[in-house]
């Protein structure tokens, strides 16, 4: 299998004792991230975890951009009175 750009996996890595889904309980939970700045300061940001797509959906929407484009297309189909009530929340 050809290596992708940014693929840092080495053939010597051993995942034989790995546990699939070990951290799944974190999916959808907000996470606090510490960002170490070059000037020595540390900032914290709370970010929302990524949404996990099922394999059959990911086949059609492999990137965040593809998902957002599809959802924006669906938003256009929502009647104006319904979409304006959602924008107030």
N, C-alpha and C positions, 0 to 999 in steps of 0.2 A: 504494500500500500504506500503510495507516495506521501511524503511529509508535506503538511500544510505550512504556510508561513506562520511563524510563531508557535509551532508545535515543538515543545521542549521535552516531550516524552522520550526517555531512553529505553533501549531494548533490555537493559539490565534491571529495570525496575521490577520488583516482585510484589504483585498484588494478590498472591495466593491466599493470604490470611485477611484480605480486605472484607469488609461487610457492606454489601450494597444497601443503600437507604439508611445508613447509620444516623445521619443527621437530618432526615426528612422532617422531623418535628420542627425544624427551623423554617421550613418553607412557609412563606406568607407572613412571617413574624417580622416586625421592625427590628433592625439591627443598629447598634451604635458603632460608628467607625471612627477611629482616631487617625487624624491626618498629621503627620510630622512634616512641618514646613522646613525649608532650607535655612531659615533664620533661627531655627531652634524652637519656635513656638509650636504648640500642638492645638489643633482645633478638633472638635467633635461634631459629627453630623449623624443624625438618625435617618436611616434610609429604609425604604420598604423593600423587602426581598423580592426577587424576580418571581414571576408567575411561571409555573411549570406547565408546559403543554404536553399532552399525550402524543405518542409517536405518530398516530394517524393524522393528527392536526398539524404537527411539526413538519410533516411531509409537504404540506401546502403553504405553510407559513414559517420558513426556517429562520427568519430574522425578526428583530423588534420592529424594524421598518416595515416589513411585510404585514405584521400583525396590526400595527397602527394604521397603515393604509387601508386594510380591510375594515377595521372598526370605524374609521372615519367615513368610509362608504356606507356602512350600515347606519351611522348617525344621520347621514343625509336623508335617509328614508323615514326617520322618525318625524311624525307630524309636529309642526311648530309649537303648538300649545303644550305638547308633552316635553319637548326638548327645552323650552324656556323654563318649565317648572323644575327640571333637573339641574339647570345651570345655577339655580339659586341655592343649592345645597352645598 
